[in-house]
Amino acid sequence: MNIHLENIGKKFNTEWIFRDLSFSFEERTASSILGRNGSGKSTLLQVIAGNLHPTSGTVTYRCNGNQIASDDLFKHLTLVAPYMELIEDFTLKEMLEFHFSFKHYLPGYDLASVIELLEFPAMKHKQIRQFSSGMKQRVKLVLAILSDVPLILLDEPTMNLDNAGISWYLELIRKFAGKRTMIICSNLHHTESAFATKSLQIEDYKR
């Protein structure tokens, strides 16, 4: 998917979070949005995801040359973010079944193989509320990256992951993300998004 931002800005009340931002996220390319905590990275990602409307400017989406209406955007993306919650009353199996009733698995994968990728098969019938914060983050990442969508949005993807979890995340990216558009919000560029080939510094647009 190709995403083109044309002079977009976002403000809350009278404060501009960013403005006059033009940038293109290229199809089948990993890009990073960089900046300090509180600089507006997550707000920009929410605009790109269609969850917030820009105060000014336009966002255009194209997939395989065809323009995508904003109302249909949700069909084409997945999002991982700290403010997104899993359904804690669900077991792991139920959580996966629920998610993949709305999204297709990547070709060649199914419930069993996704649970195997998570590397804690003994938790299959445990409620999500019993998972550690790092295990929950792994579940979020698998739900996003193993979904057959052209756009993956990741906000602080290594949050709550230990060193083994970070290595697992980077291997997940290496194996499954290569042919899709990916946007990663990060203030740990060398850990989370060093594989990105383009970057946007959000603080360049805070005027």
N, C-alpha and C positions, 0 to 999 in steps of 0.2 A: 504494500500500500504506500502511496505517496501522499504526504500531508504538506500543504502549503499554507503558511501563516502570512497574512498581508496586513502590516501595520496594526497588529492587534494590541489591545491594552485591557487591563482589568483593574477596576478600583472598587473598594468597599467604603461606603460612605463618601468621604472626600479624599481618601488616601489612594493614590495610584500604586498598585503592587508592581506593575511594569507597564510600559507603554511604547508605542511605535516599534513594535517587534515584528520583523519580517524574517522568515527562515523557512527552508524546505527540508523536510525529513524524507530522504529518498527511499524508494521501494527496495526491499531486501537488504537494507543497511541498518546497522546498529549505531544509534546516536545517543549522546549523553547530554543531560541538562545539569549544569554544574553551578554551585553556589553555596554560600554558608547557610546554616540553619536559619529559617525564617526569612530567607531572601525571596521566596515566591516560587520555588521549583514545583512544589505540590500543586499550587494554584494553577500554574501553567499546564501541568499534566492533566488536571481536572478539566481545563478548557479543551485541551486536545481530545480528551475522552468524551466530550460532549456533556459532561455533568455540570459544567458552568458555562454560561454564555459570556463571551467577551463583551466588555463595555464598549469597545470600539474595534474596528477592523473585521476581517473575515478569515475563516478557516475553510479550506477546500480539501476534500478527500477524493482520491482516485485509486481504483484497484483494477489492474490489468487494462488501464486506459479508460475505464468507465467511472464517471463521477458517482459518488455515494451520497445519498441524502442523509442529513444529520439524524433524521428519525430512524434510519436503518443502521446507523453506525455500530450500535451495541452488538449486532450480529457478527461483526467482523473483528472484534477485539476482546482481549482479556486484560485485567488490571490486578496488580498486586500492590498493596499500600498498607502502611501501619494502621490507618484508620478503618480498614476493612476488617470485618469480623467473620469468623467461621460460625456455623450453627453448632453451639457447644453441646446441645442435647443429642445431636446425631453421633452415631458411631462413625469411624473412619469409612467403612464400607458405605454407609448411608450418605455421608457427605460426598463421596465420589460419585455415587449413583445419581444423587440429586443434581450435582453440577453437570455431569455428562448427559443428563436428560435434556439440557439446553444447548450444549456444545457437543460436537463430534470429537472422538478421540483422534489423535494423529494416526494415519494409516499404519496398521500393524500392531497397534496397542489396544489394550482392553483393561478391565478392572484389575485382573490379576497381575498383569505386567506393570501397571502403574503402582500398585501396592509394593511390588518387588523393587521398583525404582526408589521408593521412599526409604527402604532399608529398615523398616520396622514392621514386618508382617505379623508379628505376634499381637500387634495393636489393632488388628483389623476390626474386632468387635468391641473395642473400647470407645467410650464416648470421648469426643474431642476435648471436653472439659478436663479430662485426665492427662492430656498431653502437656509437655513442657512448652515454653514459648518458642524454643528452637524447632521443636517438632511441628508446631502449628505453622511456623514460617515455611518449613519444607512442604507442608500440605498446600499452602497458598501458591507456592512456586510451581508445584506439579500441576495443580488445577489450571494455571495460566499457560504454562509452557507446553503441556501435553494436549492442549486443546487445538483443534485444527482451524486456526484463525490466522489471517495475514498480519495482524498488528498485536504486539505484546507491549504493554506499558508496565514498567517496574519502578516503584518508588521506594528507595532505600531497601533493595532486595536482600541484603545480608544482615538486616536487623535481627538480633537475637540468635544469629548463627555463630557457633564456635569455629575454630580453624578447620575442623573436619567438615562442618556444614558449609563453610565457604568453598572448600575444595569441591564438595558435592555440587554446589550451585554452579560453579564455573564449568564443571564437566557436563552438567545438564545443558548449559548454554552451548557448549562446544558441540554436543551431539544433536541438539534439536532446534536451535534457533537460527541456523545459518541462512535459510532461504526466506526469512520473514523480516518485516520491518519491526525494529525494536527501539524503544525509547526508555532510557534509564535515568532517573533522577538520583543524584548522588553528591555527597560531600566527602566521599571516600573513593575518589576516581580510580586510584591505583589498585584498589581492592575489588570494587563492584563493577566497574565499567571500562577497564583498561582496554578491552577488546573493541570498544566503539571506535568507529572510523571518522565520526564527525562529533563536534561538541558545540554547545551553546552556553555561553556564560550569562546567566539570568541577570546578574548585577550590571551588565552593560546596558540594560533597558530600564533601570530604576532612575527615573529623572524627576 
